[in-house]
Amino acid sequence: MTDRQKNIPMDGRLQTEFAGIPFKNPVVLASGTCGFGRELNEYFDIERLGGLCSKGLLEHPHGGNEGIRIWETASGIMNSVGLENPGVDAFVEKELDWINSKDVVNIVNLGGHSLEGYLAGMEKLNQVDLDILELNISCPNVKSGGMNFGTETEVARSIVREIRRICRHKLVVKLSPNAQDIVSLAKMCEEEGADGVSLVNTFLAMAIDIKKKAPVFANTYAGLSGPAIKPIALRMVHQVSKALSIPVMGIGGITTWQDAVEFIMAGAKIVQIGTATFMKPDISMDIIDGLDGYLRENGCRNIEEIRGIV
């Protein structure tokens, strides 16, 4: 833990902790939707957030996917960005100090296309200060024909075990809803020593251009996020929270403070806001204010009073 998390409101209604890390409130910006925080800081003071989760990093810079990358749906968006990122070294050189200077919990998201890639990126991040390492196991395994690491429990185990062995930071594993059994996957993460899990990542989906008579995306399938996935994500967070003793970060279609309350009642310690930020850049501020107002109206002294009550 760093000494940055000092700006905790005196009344403490929204104060919580995750794996021993104090958060001034449970609202975090989700990986891939907030860059590294600089742009959104022009719209609102990011130090009002509980935390910020960086855009997913690979060991080396990666240009991402060709063709269309974002496609709007009736109640959300589909993305095929393909982990475009500057690489761990550039992040450390250009972004890390700026994020660490802010009074937010710094969550760094790490991916990889092979076990070796994960470990090399982790070795580099072990050399710097951050609060939580979020391990993205939804990446395609290039050595196994592109199958995601996070869909099969025993395949994912190899990544989680090896990263836990060397990771000096608090370790949270981000789970894919496309897993064969997300509860078993979460239990495996706990067995292998993860400090927590975050869920869910995007759902595998598809769009077709009827004029071109072809898939919209070059890779045919893409990740669906936004309000459309919220009821399913909520169900998964509830199931996983009931099955684990380690804490859960809830993700998936959270757009309003009422959504956030639902995820917290389902057991989530922290909620991550993603697609909603594209709708309204400062929507996280509305969610924080709404959570505080709900606790006031219901006579709650702290948010823990409603955690996991469903």
C-alpha positions in Angstrom: 0.0 0.0 0.0 1.2 3.5 -0.8 0.5 6.7 1.2 -1.7 8.2 -1.5 -5.0 7.0 -0.1 -5.1 9.7 2.6 -8.0 11.7 1.3 -10.8 9.7 2.9 -13.9 11.6 3.8 -14.3 12.2 7.5 -17.8 10.7 7.6 -16.5 7.5 6.1 -19.8 6.3 4.6 -18.2 5.2 1.4 -14.9 4.1 2.8 -14.1 0.5 2.1 -11.1 -1.8 1.7 -10.1 -4.4 -0.7 -7.5 -7.0 0.2 -6.1 -4.7 2.8 -6.0 -1.6 0.5 -8.1 1.3 1.7 -10.5 3.0 -0.9 -12.1 6.3 -0.1 -15.1 5.0 -2.1 -15.8 1.8 -4.0 -16.0 3.3 -7.5 -13.2 2.5 -9.9 -12.8 3.2 -13.7 -12.5 0.0 -15.6 -9.5 -1.0 -17.7 -9.7 0.0 -21.4 -12.3 2.7 -20.8 -10.3 5.5 -19.2 -6.8 5.3 -20.8 -4.4 6.2 -18.0 -6.6 8.9 -16.5 -5.1 12.0 -18.0 -7.9 12.8 -20.5 -10.7 12.2 -18.1 -9.0 14.4 -15.5 -9.8 17.3 -17.8 -13.6 16.5 -17.2 -13.5 15.9 -13.5 -11.1 15.5 -10.6 -10.1 11.9 -10.8 -9.0 12.1 -7.2 -12.7 11.8 -6.3 -12.5 8.3 -7.5 -11.7 5.3 -5.3 -9.4 4.0 -7.9 -8.4 3.8 -11.6 -7.6 0.7 -13.6 -5.2 1.3 -16.4 -5.7 0.3 -20.0 -4.5 -3.3 -20.4 -0.7 -3.6 -20.9 1.3 -6.2 -22.7 5.1 -6.6 -22.3 5.7 -4.9 -25.7 3.7 -2.3 -27.6 0.8 -3.6 -29.7 -1.1 -2.0 -32.4 -4.4 -3.8 -31.9 -6.8 -5.1 -34.5 -7.4 -4.0 -38.0 -10.7 -2.7 -39.3 -13.7 -1.5 -37.3 -13.1 -1.5 -33.6 -16.2 -0.1 -32.0 -19.8 -0.9 -32.9 -22.8 0.5 -31.1 -25.6 -1.9 -30.2 -29.2 -1.3 -28.9 -28.0 -1.3 -25.3 -24.2 -1.2 -25.2 -21.2 -1.4 -27.5 -19.1 -4.1 -29.0 -15.3 -3.6 -29.2 -12.5 -5.3 -31.1 -9.7 -3.0 -30.1 -7.3 -6.0 -29.6 -5.3 -4.8 -26.7 -3.7 -1.8 -28.4 -1.3 -0.5 -25.8 2.1 1.3 -25.5 3.8 -1.6 -23.7 4.9 -1.9 -20.1 8.2 0.1 -20.5 6.4 3.1 -22.1 3.7 3.0 -19.4 6.3 3.1 -16.6 8.3 5.9 -18.3 5.4 8.2 -19.3 2.3 7.4 -17.2 3.1 5.7 -13.9 4.5 8.6 -11.9 1.5 10.8 -12.9 -1.0 8.2 -11.7 1.0 7.6 -8.5 0.9 11.3 -7.8 -2.9 11.2 -7.6 -4.9 10.2 -4.6 -6.5 7.1 -6.2 -5.8 3.4 -5.8 -3.6 2.6 -8.8 -4.7 -0.7 -10.4 -2.5 -1.8 -13.4 -4.0 -4.3 -15.8 -1.6 -6.8 -17.4 -2.3 -9.2 -20.3 -0.3 -11.5 -22.4 -0.4 -13.8 -25.5 1.8 -16.5 -23.9 2.9 -17.6 -20.5 6.3 -16.1 -21.3 4.7 -12.8 -22.2 2.8 -12.6 -18.9 5.9 -13.4 -16.9 8.1 -10.9 -18.7 5.5 -8.1 -18.2 5.1 -9.1 -14.5 8.9 -9.0 -13.9 9.0 -5.4 -15.2 6.0 -4.3 -13.1 7.5 -5.9 -10.0 10.2 -3.2 -10.2 7.7 -0.3 -9.7 5.2 0.9 -7.2 1.5 0.2 -7.8 -1.3 -0.8 -5.5 -3.0 -3.7 -7.3 -2.1 -5.9 -10.3 -5.2 -6.9 -12.3 -4.4 -10.0 -14.3 -6.4 -10.2 -17.5 -6.7 -13.9 -18.4 -9.1 -13.2 -21.2 -6.3 -12.8 -23.7 -6.0 -15.1 -26.7 -3.3 -17.8 -26.3 -1.4 -17.5 -29.6 0.3 -20.9 -29.0 -3.0 -22.6 -28.8 -4.8 -21.3 -31.9 -6.1 -18.2 -30.2 -8.2 -19.8 -27.5 -8.5 -17.5 -24.5 -6.6 -18.4 -21.4 -9.5 -17.7 -19.2 -12.1 -20.0 -20.7 -10.9 -23.3 -19.2 -10.0 -23.4 -15.5 -7.0 -25.7 -15.7 -5.5 -23.7 -18.6 -6.0 -20.5 -16.6 -4.5 -22.1 -13.5 -1.0 -22.2 -15.2 -1.0 -18.4 -15.7 -2.4 -17.5 -12.2 0.0 -19.9 -10.4 3.1 -18.6 -12.2 2.1 -14.9 -11.8 1.3 -15.4 -8.1 4.6 -17.1 -7.6 6.5 -13.9 -8.7 4.1 -11.1 -8.2 5.0 -8.8 -5.3 1.8 -6.8 -5.6 -1.7 -7.5 -4.5 -3.1 -9.7 -7.2 -6.6 -9.6 -8.7 -7.6 -11.9 -11.5 -10.1 -10.6 -14.1 -12.5 -13.3 -15.2 -14.2 -13.9 -18.5 -17.9 -14.5 -18.6 -17.2 -16.8 -21.5 -15.6 -19.3 -19.1 -16.9 -22.9 -19.0 -17.7 -22.4 -15.3 -17.0 -19.0 -13.8 -17.4 -20.1 -10.2 -14.9 -22.9 -10.6 -12.6 -20.5 -12.3 -12.9 -18.0 -9.4 -12.3 -20.8 -6.9 -9.2 -21.8 -8.7 -7.9 -18.2 -8.4 -8.5 -18.3 -4.7 -6.7 -21.7 -4.4 -3.7 -20.3 -6.3 -3.3 -17.4 -3.9 -5.1 -14.5 -5.6 -6.0 -11.6 -3.3 -9.3 -11.0 -5.2 -11.1 -11.4 -8.5 -12.8 -8.9 -10.8 -15.7 -9.9 -13.1 -16.9 -9.8 -15.7 -15.0 -9.0 -18.8 -16.9 -8.6 -22.1 -19.2 -11.3 -23.6 -18.3 -12.8 -26.9 -20.7 -11.4 -29.5 -21.2 -10.7 -33.2 -22.5 -8.1 -35.6 -23.2 -8.5 -39.4 -23.2 -5.7 -42.0 -26.2 -6.7 -44.1 -25.1 -4.4 -47.0 -21.7 -5.9 -47.2 -23.1 -9.4 -46.3 -20.2 -9.9 -44.0 -19.2 -9.6 -40.3 -18.7 -6.1 -39.1 -15.4 -7.0 -37.4 -12.3 -8.3 -39.1 -12.0 -11.0 -36.4 -15.7 -11.9 -36.8 -16.5 -11.8 -33.1 -16.0 -9.0 -30.6 -16.7 -8.2 -26.9 -20.1 -6.9 -25.8 -20.3 -4.5 -22.9 -22.8 -2.0 -21.5 -26.3 -2.1 -20.0 -27.3 -5.2 -22.0 -24.9 -7.4 -20.0 -25.7 -6.1 -16.5 -28.3 -8.7 -15.4 -26.0 -11.5 -16.4 -22.9 -9.9 -14.9 -24.8 -9.3 -11.7 -25.8 -12.9 -11.5 -22.2 -14.0 -11.9 -20.9 -11.6 -9.3 -23.5 -12.9 -6.9 -22.6 -16.5 -7.5 -18.9 -15.9 -7.2 -19.2 -13.7 -4.1 -21.1 -16.4 -2.3 -18.5 -19.0 -3.3 -15.3 -17.2 -2.3 -13.7 -15.8 0.8 -11.5 -13.4 -1.1 -13.1 -10.1 -2.3 -14.8 -9.4 -5.6 -14.8 -6.4 -7.9 -18.0 -6.2 -9.8 -18.1 -5.1 -13.5 -20.7 -5.2 -16.2 -23.1 -2.6 -17.5 -23.0 -0.4 -14.4 -24.5 2.9 -15.5 -26.3 4.4 -12.5 -25.8 4.5 -8.8 -28.7 2.1 -8.5 -26.8 -0.4 -10.5 -23.8 0.0 -8.2 -26.0 -0.6 -5.2 -27.2 -3.8 -6.8 -23.7 -5.1 -7.4 -22.7 -4.2 -3.8 -25.7 -5.9 -2.4 -24.8 -9.0 -4.5 -21.4 -9.0 -2.7 -19.0 -6.8 -4.7 -16.5 -4.9 -2.6 -15.6 -2.6 -5.5 -17.5 -1.6 -8.7 -15.8 -0.8 -11.9 -17.4 1.7 -14.3 -16.6 1.1 -18.0 -18.9 1.6 -21.0 -21.0 4.2 -19.2 -18.0 6.6 -19.2 -18.3 6.7 -23.0 -21.9 7.9 -22.5 -21.0 10.6 -20.0 -17.3 11.1 -19.1 -18.0 12.1 -15.5 -20.7 9.6 -14.9 -18.6 8.1 -12.1 -19.2 11.3 -10.1 -22.9 10.8 -10.4 -22.5 7.2 -9.1 -20.4 8.3 -6.2 -22.9 11.0 -5.2 -25.8 8.6 -5.6 -24.2 6.0 -3.4 -23.6 8.5 -0.7 -27.2 9.8 -0.9 -28.6 6.3 -0.8 -26.6 5.5 2.4 -27.7 8.8 4.0 -31.4 8.2 3.2 -31.2 4.6 4.6 -29.4 5.6 7.8 -26.3 3.6 6.9 -23.1 4.7 8.6 -20.9 2.7 6.2 -21.4 0.9 2.9 -20.5 -2.4 4.5 -24.0 -2.4 6.0 -25.4 -3.3 2.6 -22.6 -5.4 1.3 -23.7 -8.9 0.3 -27.1 -8.7 1.9 -28.9 -10.4 -1.0 
